[in-house]
Amino acid sequence: MGSEIIILIIIFAILLPARGVNARRRRAARKHRMNGAIDMTELIKNYMDKDCLIWLSWSSTIEGKIIGFDEGWIEVQTKDSKQMINCDMVTRIQEHPRKKNGKKKSVIM
């Protein structure tokens, strides 16, 4: 009986803090949206049909043309495929820089 209680206390000690972290993240995201944060949909419309560099939250970059946007998802045409990207994962969008002669500049990512 005593060992069962100790095991339950250990399980709750492990699981409860993990739930708290996720709840804090959800509250922070909700608060960010409610405080008049910039709407990603309006910003993405400026980059439609342009070659862009898209940075994602897990430190990866996608290079391609934004061809569509709907309900929080961005459709991107890369060199060899089409990709759907969740807007919540996008941290930065930049139009691909060009040289004076119109060629794409090389970008270090």
C-alpha positions as CSV (number, residue, x, y, z in Angstrom):
1,M,0.0,0.0,0.0
2,G,2.8,2.5,0.9
3,S,4.8,1.7,-2.3
4,E,1.7,2.2,-4.5
5,I,1.2,5.7,-3.1
6,I,4.9,6.6,-3.7
7,I,4.7,5.3,-7.3
8,L,1.5,7.4,-7.9
9,I,3.2,10.5,-6.4
10,I,6.2,10.0,-8.7
11,I,4.0,9.6,-11.8
12,F,2.1,12.8,-10.9
13,A,5.3,14.6,-10.3
14,I,6.5,13.7,-13.8
15,L,3.2,14.3,-15.7
16,L,1.9,17.5,-14.1
17,P,4.8,19.8,-15.0
18,A,4.7,18.7,-18.6
19,R,1.0,19.6,-18.8
20,G,1.7,23.0,-17.3
21,V,4.3,23.8,-20.0
22,N,1.9,23.1,-22.8
23,A,-0.8,25.1,-21.1
24,R,1.5,28.0,-20.6
25,R,2.4,27.9,-24.3
26,R,-1.2,27.8,-25.4
27,R,-2.1,30.7,-23.1
28,A,0.9,32.8,-24.4
29,A,-0.2,32.1,-28.0
30,R,-3.8,33.0,-27.3
31,K,-2.7,36.2,-25.5
32,H,-0.4,37.1,-28.4
33,R,-3.3,36.8,-30.9
34,M,-5.7,38.7,-28.7
35,N,-3.4,41.7,-28.2
36,G,-3.6,42.7,-31.8
37,A,-0.7,40.8,-33.1
38,I,0.1,41.2,-36.8
39,D,-2.1,39.0,-38.9
40,M,0.1,36.7,-41.0
41,T,-2.6,36.4,-43.8
42,E,-2.3,40.1,-44.6
43,L,1.5,39.9,-44.8
44,I,1.6,36.8,-46.9
45,K,-0.7,38.4,-49.5
46,N,2.2,40.9,-50.3
47,Y,4.4,38.0,-51.3
48,M,2.0,36.0,-53.5
49,D,3.5,34.9,-56.9
50,K,7.0,36.1,-55.8
51,D,10.2,34.1,-55.2
52,C,10.7,34.1,-51.5
53,L,12.9,32.7,-48.7
54,I,10.7,31.3,-45.8
55,W,12.2,30.7,-42.4
56,L,10.5,28.2,-40.2
57,S,10.6,27.9,-36.4
58,W,12.8,24.8,-36.4
59,S,15.7,26.6,-38.1
60,S,15.1,25.5,-41.6
61,T,14.6,27.6,-44.8
62,I,12.4,27.0,-47.8
63,E,13.2,28.7,-51.1
64,G,10.4,29.0,-53.6
65,K,7.4,30.8,-55.1
66,I,4.3,31.3,-52.9
67,I,1.5,30.2,-55.1
68,G,-1.4,29.9,-52.7
69,F,-2.7,30.7,-49.2
70,D,-5.7,29.3,-47.5
71,E,-6.8,28.9,-43.8
72,G,-3.4,29.2,-42.2
73,W,-1.5,27.2,-44.8
74,I,0.9,28.5,-47.4
75,E,1.4,26.6,-50.7
76,V,5.0,26.9,-52.0
77,Q,6.4,25.8,-55.4
78,T,10.1,24.8,-54.9
79,K,12.4,23.7,-57.7
80,D,11.3,20.1,-57.6
81,S,8.0,19.9,-55.6
82,K,5.1,21.7,-54.0
83,Q,5.0,22.1,-50.2
84,M,2.3,23.1,-47.7
85,I,3.6,25.1,-44.8
86,N,1.6,25.9,-41.6
87,C,1.6,29.7,-41.0
88,D,2.2,29.2,-37.3
89,M,5.6,27.7,-38.0
90,V,6.8,30.7,-40.2
91,T,9.1,33.1,-38.4
92,R,10.2,35.2,-41.4
93,I,9.5,35.7,-45.1
94,Q,11.8,37.6,-47.4
95,E,11.5,38.3,-51.1
96,H,14.5,36.6,-52.8
97,P,17.2,39.3,-53.3
98,R,18.3,40.1,-56.8
99,K,21.3,41.7,-58.4
100,K,21.2,44.8,-60.6
101,N,21.0,42.6,-63.8
102,G,17.9,40.7,-62.4
103,K,19.7,37.4,-61.4
104,K,19.2,35.9,-58.0
105,K,21.8,36.7,-55.4
106,S,23.3,33.8,-53.5
107,V,22.0,33.7,-50.0
108,I,23.8,32.1,-47.0
109,M,21.2,30.4,-44.8
